[in-house]
């Protein structure tokens, strides 16, 4: 690791969405948790507070010394004791044990037809937001992409790594690799899943935004729409993700309004939504207030966690697959 590069400039602290939220001061911040704790005795006493991070990578982008703050935070979490598990994270573990996913599975539209492309919606798309999965599947079909949605594919393991359950994450990876071996192509709607499949599985998964860049979809959406650019899309897959999203939507006929702060974290990632729901909701509420001040009719994003967390604040949120899906 490279924590010794820290010059104590405070750039990471200023960029942190948790520290900048009224309900986030209990978090020691990227420097306290990602730089100091791994090197000093605080590592053994930091406990649950190490989980109070959305893993948005904003601190890394702001750091002039190039410190791998998110990786440092992950390593710190991997050393937590079972007693440090938060109630929401215990529920995730219970769901993994019962159905292989972090939330109970509500989706019924499995497609197991022997196609060579797998659409992998992620846990939220198969549980809380099944309409997102249905819309994305319809869009892929309209684009001529024949695909399966396999009931045998389980959680990618990314949420488990975020809460320190590394052994369970590895078990899920082994289960999924057997499923993925049947396919030549994997498409996702969740950028967290996309990153996990690329970095941990070694699979060149494609996010829906990447698929849509080479297509010509049309949209019938009325009104003015802002973007919520997912952290793991812009600061994980591509720094040009915001422009890619906007270009696809504008070409499809959507009136897109670019808003300062569109790429700031919604508070839904890194296990925050399940572990610290009040803080997660507060971050989302402040973002939604910012969007509403611009007078837009809603938000278009490309992440199930963003859709879920922002949507709970009463604003209309569409995944990019829903915004472009053919009317049924």
C-alpha positions in Angstrom: 0.0 0.0 0.0 1.0 3.6 -0.4 -0.5 5.4 2.7 2.9 6.9 3.5 2.5 9.3 0.5 -0.1 11.3 2.5 0.8 15.0 2.6 -2.2 15.9 4.9 -3.6 18.4 2.4 -7.3 17.5 3.2 -8.3 17.1 -0.4 -9.8 13.7 0.3 -11.8 15.1 3.3 -13.3 17.8 1.2 -14.3 15.3 -1.5 -16.0 12.8 0.9 -19.8 12.8 0.5 -20.2 11.3 4.0 -18.2 13.9 5.8 -20.0 16.6 3.8 -23.4 15.4 5.0 -25.1 16.6 8.2 -25.4 13.0 9.4 -21.8 12.0 8.5 -19.5 13.7 11.1 -19.1 10.4 13.0 -17.0 9.0 10.2 -13.3 9.7 10.6 -13.0 10.4 6.8 -10.8 8.9 4.1 -7.6 10.0 5.8 -8.6 8.8 9.3 -10.0 5.4 8.1 -7.9 4.8 4.9 -4.5 6.3 5.8 -4.1 6.4 9.6 -6.1 3.4 10.8 -4.2 0.8 8.7 -0.8 2.0 10.1 -1.5 2.7 13.7 -3.3 1.0 16.7 -6.7 2.4 15.5 -6.8 -0.5 13.1 -7.9 -2.8 15.9 -10.5 -0.5 17.4 -12.1 1.3 14.5 -14.8 -1.3 14.3 -18.1 -0.4 12.6 -17.0 3.1 11.7 -14.9 1.6 9.0 -18.1 0.7 7.2 -19.3 4.3 7.1 -18.0 4.9 3.6 -19.8 4.7 0.2 -16.7 3.5 -1.7 -17.4 6.2 -4.3 -13.7 6.7 -5.1 -14.1 10.5 -4.9 -11.3 10.7 -2.3 -8.9 8.9 -4.6 -9.7 11.2 -7.5 -9.1 14.2 -5.3 -5.8 12.9 -3.8 -2.7 14.6 -5.3 -0.5 11.8 -4.0 -2.4 9.0 -5.7 -3.1 7.0 -2.5 -5.3 3.9 -3.0 -7.7 4.9 -0.4 -10.6 2.7 -1.4 -8.4 -0.4 -1.5 -7.0 0.5 1.9 -10.6 0.8 3.2 -11.5 -2.6 1.8 -8.5 -4.2 3.5 -9.5 -2.6 6.8 -13.0 -4.0 6.5 -11.8 -7.5 5.7 -10.2 -7.6 9.2 -13.5 -6.8 11.0 -14.9 -9.3 13.4 -18.3 -10.9 13.1 -19.4 -8.8 16.1 -18.8 -5.7 14.0 -21.5 -6.7 11.5 -24.3 -4.2 11.3 -28.0 -5.3 11.4 -28.5 -4.4 7.7 -25.4 -6.3 6.7 -26.5 -9.3 8.7 -29.7 -9.3 6.7 -27.6 -9.2 3.5 -25.7 -12.3 4.7 -29.0 -14.1 5.6 -30.4 -13.4 2.1 -27.2 -14.7 0.6 -27.6 -17.9 2.6 -31.2 -18.3 1.6 -31.3 -17.3 -2.1 -27.7 -16.4 -3.1 -28.4 -12.7 -3.4 -28.3 -9.7 -1.0 -32.0 -9.1 -1.3 -34.9 -11.5 -1.7 -35.5 -12.3 -5.4 -38.8 -11.2 -6.8 -38.0 -11.5 -10.5 -39.9 -14.2 -12.4 -38.9 -13.6 -16.1 -35.9 -15.9 -16.3 -34.7 -16.6 -19.8 -32.6 -19.7 -20.1 -32.7 -20.5 -23.8 -29.0 -21.3 -24.5 -28.1 -17.9 -25.9 -24.4 -17.0 -25.9 -25.0 -13.6 -24.2 -25.9 -13.4 -20.5 -27.7 -10.3 -19.1 -26.7 -10.1 -15.4 -29.0 -7.6 -13.7 -27.5 -7.7 -10.2 -29.3 -8.3 -6.9 -31.3 -5.0 -6.8 -32.5 -5.6 -10.3 -33.8 -9.0 -9.3 -35.3 -8.0 -6.0 -36.2 -4.4 -5.4 -36.4 -3.1 -9.0 -37.6 -5.9 -11.2 -39.1 -3.4 -13.7 -35.6 -2.1 -14.4 -34.6 -5.7 -15.4 -37.6 -6.2 -17.6 -37.0 -2.9 -19.4 -33.3 -3.6 -20.0 -34.1 -7.0 -21.3 -36.8 -5.6 -23.7 -34.2 -3.0 -24.9 -31.6 -5.6 -25.5 -34.1 -7.7 -27.5 -35.1 -4.5 -29.5 -31.4 -4.0 -30.3 -31.1 -7.6 -31.6 -29.1 -8.9 -28.7 -30.5 -12.4 -27.9 -29.7 -13.1 -24.3 -30.4 -15.3 -21.2 -31.2 -14.2 -17.7 -30.0 -17.1 -15.6 -31.6 -18.1 -12.3 -28.4 -20.0 -11.5 -26.2 -16.8 -11.4 -26.0 -15.4 -7.9 -24.6 -12.2 -6.3 -21.3 -11.1 -7.9 -19.8 -10.7 -4.4 -19.1 -7.0 -4.6 -21.5 -6.0 -1.7 -19.9 -8.8 0.4 -16.4 -7.4 -0.1 -17.7 -4.0 0.9 -18.8 -5.3 4.3 -15.7 -7.5 4.8 -17.2 -10.9 4.1 -14.4 -12.0 1.8 -14.8 -15.7 2.2 -18.5 -15.6 1.2 -17.6 -13.4 -1.8 -15.1 -16.0 -3.0 -17.7 -18.7 -2.7 -20.1 -16.7 -4.8 -17.4 -16.1 -7.4 -16.8 -19.8 -7.8 -20.5 -20.5 -8.2 -20.8 -17.8 -10.8 -17.8 -18.8 -12.8 -19.5 -22.1 -13.6 -22.5 -20.2 -15.0 -20.5 -17.6 -16.9 -18.4 -20.3 -18.6 -21.5 -21.1 -20.7 -21.5 -17.6 -22.3 -19.4 -15.6 -24.6 -20.7 -12.2 -23.5 -21.9 -10.7 -20.2 -24.0 -7.5 -20.0 -24.8 -5.7 -16.8 -27.0 -2.8 -15.6 -25.1 -2.4 -12.3 -21.6 -0.7 -12.6 -20.6 -2.2 -9.3 -21.2 -5.7 -10.8 -19.4 -4.7 -14.0 -16.3 -3.7 -12.0 -16.4 -6.8 -9.9 -16.6 -9.1 -12.9 -13.7 -7.3 -14.6 -11.4 -6.9 -11.6 -12.1 -10.0 -9.6 -13.5 -12.5 -12.1 -11.3 -11.5 -15.1 -14.4 -11.3 -17.3 -14.7 -8.4 -19.8 -18.3 -7.6 -18.8 -20.1 -4.7 -20.6 -22.3 -2.2 -18.9 -25.5 -1.1 -20.6 -24.1 2.3 -21.3 -21.2 0.7 -23.2 -23.6 -1.4 -25.2 -25.8 1.5 -26.0 -22.9 3.6 -27.4 -22.8 1.5 -30.5 -26.6 1.4 -31.1 -29.3 3.8 -32.3 -32.2 3.6 -29.8 -35.1 6.1 -29.7 -37.0 7.4 -26.7 -40.5 8.9 -26.3 -39.7 10.5 -23.0 -41.2 14.0 -22.5 -39.9 16.7 -20.2 -36.4 17.7 -19.0 -34.2 15.1 -17.4 -31.1 15.4 -15.3 -28.3 12.8 -15.0 -27.2 10.9 -11.9 -23.8 9.6 -13.0 -23.0 6.5 -10.9 -19.7 6.6 -9.0 -18.6 3.1 -10.1 -19.4 4.0 -13.7 -17.4 7.3 -13.9 -14.7 6.5 -11.3 -14.6 2.8 -12.1 -15.3 2.0 -15.7 -14.7 5.3 -17.6 -14.1 8.9 -16.7 -16.1 9.8 -19.8 -19.2 7.9 -18.6 -21.2 11.1 -18.0 -20.6 12.3 -21.5 -21.4 8.8 -22.9 -24.7 8.7 -21.0 -25.6 12.2 -22.2 -24.7 11.4 -25.8 -26.8 8.3 -26.0 -29.8 10.0 -24.4 -29.6 13.1 -26.5 -29.2 11.1 -29.7 -32.3 9.2 -28.7 -34.3 12.4 -28.4 -34.2 13.0 -24.6 -34.0 16.5 -23.3 -31.0 16.2 -21.0 -30.1 18.9 -18.5 -26.5 18.8 -17.3 -26.4 19.8 -13.6 -23.3 20.6 -11.5 -22.8 17.7 -9.0 -24.4 15.1 -11.3 -21.5 12.8 -10.6 -21.5 13.2 -6.8 -22.4 10.1 -4.8 -26.1 9.4 -4.0 -25.2 7.7 -0.7 -26.4 4.2 -1.8 -23.1 2.3 -2.4 -20.4 0.6 -0.3 -22.9 -1.1 2.0 -24.1 2.3 3.3 -27.7 1.9 2.2 -28.1 -1.3 4.3 -25.6 -0.4 7.1 -26.3 3.3 7.8 -29.7 4.0 6.2 -30.3 7.3 7.9 -27.0 8.8 6.5 -27.6 7.2 3.1 -31.1 8.7 3.0 -29.7 12.1 4.1 -27.1 12.2 1.3 -29.8 11.2 -1.2 -32.3 13.8 0.1 -29.7 16.6 -0.4 -29.0 15.4 -3.9 -32.7 15.4 -4.8 -33.1 18.9 -3.4 -30.4 20.0 -5.7 -32.1 18.3 -8.7 -35.5 19.8 -7.8 -34.0 23.3 -7.7 -33.2 23.0 -11.4 -36.9 22.3 -12.3 -36.2 19.0 -14.1 -39.0 16.4 -14.4 -36.8 13.6 -13.2 -33.5 11.9 -13.1 -31.9 9.3 -15.5 -29.2 7.1 -14.1 -27.4 3.8 -14.9 -27.2 2.1 -11.5 -29.8 0.2 -9.5 -28.5 1.6 -6.2 -28.9 5.2 -7.5 -32.4 4.4 -8.8 -33.4 2.9 -5.5 -31.8 5.4 -3.1 -32.9 8.6 -5.0 -36.3 7.2 -5.9 -37.1 6.8 -2.2 -36.9 10.6 -1.9 -40.0 11.0 -4.0 -38.5 12.1 -7.3 -39.0 10.2 -10.5 -35.9 8.2 -11.4 -35.4 6.0 -14.5 -32.6 3.7 -15.3 -31.1 4.4 -18.8 -32.6 1.1 -19.9 -36.1 2.2 -18.8 -35.6 5.6 -20.5 -34.8 3.9 -23.9 -36.9 0.7 -23.6 -39.5 0.2 -26.3 -43.1 0.8 -25.2 -45.0 -2.3 -24.5 
